[in-house]
């Protein structure tokens, strides 16, 4: 489990540093858009107050707190599940990646009241209107990694 916590710590740190650098030091919050490698990679400021892609944004005052509670509950469940699964080294790493990303977005909601999204990728004449962040990538990659590396559902013997 130590590997899970260290992985989660480093993912969380990279996420928070990237957000601080882009939003505050590069002043994306006031510039709103910075072309990095157009049209493939741009920085576009987006404050996500809702769920994925801003769904349910501004629905109610309690939604951010409900999303914080949900993210913490899912993170806790993943940690308990991985502990009981007693899987491979990669299982512990992917769990840390997922939980580190989830906690990164939780901290955003606590500090800003919304998640700071800024990465925007477009290609081939399609202008993608959505933005995401390092934590979002970590949550996705961690979840896929867990699906691919966990066992067949049978509990493994304790080490």
C-alpha positions in Angstrom: 0.0 0.0 0.0 3.0 2.3 0.5 3.4 2.3 -3.3 -0.2 3.4 -3.7 0.2 6.3 -1.3 3.5 7.5 -2.8 2.2 7.3 -6.4 -0.9 9.2 -5.3 1.2 11.8 -3.6 3.3 12.5 -6.7 0.3 12.5 -9.1 -1.4 15.0 -6.7 1.7 17.2 -6.5 2.2 17.3 -10.3 -1.5 18.1 -10.8 -1.4 21.0 -8.2 1.9 22.4 -9.5 0.7 22.3 -13.1 -2.5 24.1 -12.1 -0.6 26.8 -10.1 1.9 27.4 -12.9 -0.7 27.6 -15.6 -3.5 29.4 -13.8 -1.5 31.8 -11.7 2.1 32.2 -13.0 1.2 32.1 -16.7 -2.0 34.1 -15.8 -4.3 31.9 -17.8 -7.1 33.0 -15.4 -7.0 36.5 -16.9 -5.7 35.7 -20.4 -8.3 32.9 -20.8 -6.4 31.3 -23.7 -2.8 30.6 -24.7 -1.8 28.9 -27.9 0.9 26.3 -27.2 1.0 24.1 -30.3 -2.1 25.1 -32.3 -4.4 23.5 -33.2 -3.3 20.4 -31.3 -2.6 21.8 -27.8 -3.9 25.1 -26.4 -4.4 26.3 -22.8 -8.0 27.4 -22.3 -9.2 28.4 -18.8 -12.3 26.6 -17.8 -13.7 26.4 -14.3 -15.7 23.2 -14.0 -18.4 23.6 -11.4 -20.2 20.4 -12.4 -19.5 16.8 -13.1 -17.7 15.7 -16.3 -17.7 18.3 -19.1 -19.5 20.7 -16.7 -22.7 18.7 -16.5 -25.0 19.9 -13.8 -23.0 23.1 -13.2 -24.8 25.7 -11.2 -27.6 23.2 -10.3 -27.3 24.0 -6.6 -25.1 25.3 -3.8 -24.6 21.8 -2.4 -23.4 20.1 -5.6 -19.6 20.9 -5.1 -19.8 19.4 -1.6 -21.7 16.4 -2.9 -19.0 15.9 -5.5 -16.2 16.2 -2.9 -17.9 13.6 -0.7 -18.4 11.3 -3.7 -14.8 11.6 -4.8 -13.5 10.9 -1.3 -15.9 8.0 -0.9 -14.8 6.5 -4.2 -11.1 7.1 -3.4 -11.6 5.3 0.0 -13.4 2.4 -1.7 -10.6 2.0 -4.2 -8.0 2.0 -1.5 -9.9 -0.6 0.5 -10.5 -2.7 -2.6 -6.8 -2.6 -3.6 -5.7 -3.4 -0.1 -8.0 -6.5 -0.1 -7.2 -7.4 -3.7 -3.5 -7.8 -2.8 -2.7 -7.5 -6.5 0.3 -6.8 -8.5 2.7 -3.9 -8.2 0.9 -2.3 -11.1 -2.5 -2.6 -9.4 -1.1 -0.5 -6.5 0.4 2.1 -8.9 -2.8 2.5 -10.9 -4.8 2.9 -7.7 -2.4 5.6 -6.6 -2.7 7.4 -10.0 -6.5 7.4 -9.8 -6.7 8.5 -6.1 -4.0 11.2 -6.6 -6.0 12.6 -9.5 -9.3 12.5 -7.5 -7.8 14.2 -4.5 -6.3 16.9 -6.8 -9.7 17.8 -8.1 -11.2 17.6 -4.5 -8.6 20.2 -3.4 -9.6 22.5 -6.4 -13.3 22.3 -5.3 -12.4 23.2 -1.8 -10.1 26.1 -2.7 -11.8 27.5 -5.7 -15.3 26.0 -5.6 -14.6 24.5 -9.0 -12.1 22.4 -10.8 -9.4 24.3 -12.8 -9.3 22.8 -16.3 -6.9 24.2 -18.9 -5.7 21.6 -21.4 -7.5 21.7 -24.7 -6.6 19.5 -27.6 -8.1 19.7 -31.1 -7.3 18.0 -34.4 -8.2 17.7 -37.9 -10.5 20.6 -38.3 -12.5 19.7 -35.1 -12.5 22.5 -32.5 -12.8 20.7 -29.2 -14.7 23.0 -26.8 -13.7 21.1 -23.6 -10.7 21.4 -21.4 -9.3 19.0 -18.8 -6.3 18.8 -16.4 -3.6 16.5 -15.2 -5.9 15.1 -12.5 -8.6 14.2 -15.1 -6.0 12.3 -17.1 -4.7 10.5 -14.0 -8.3 9.4 -13.0 -8.9 8.0 -16.5 -5.5 6.3 -16.8 -5.7 4.9 -13.3 -9.2 3.5 -13.9 -8.1 1.9 -17.2 -4.9 0.6 -15.5 -6.9 -1.0 -12.7 -9.3 -2.7 -15.1 -6.4 -4.1 -17.1 -4.3 -5.3 -14.1 -6.7 -6.6 -11.5 -7.4 -10.3 -11.1 -10.2 -12.5 -12.1 -12.3 -11.6 -9.0 -10.9 -14.4 -6.8 -9.2 -13.2 -3.6 -5.5 -13.8 -3.7 -3.8 -15.2 -0.6 -2.2 -12.7 1.7 1.5 -12.0 1.4 
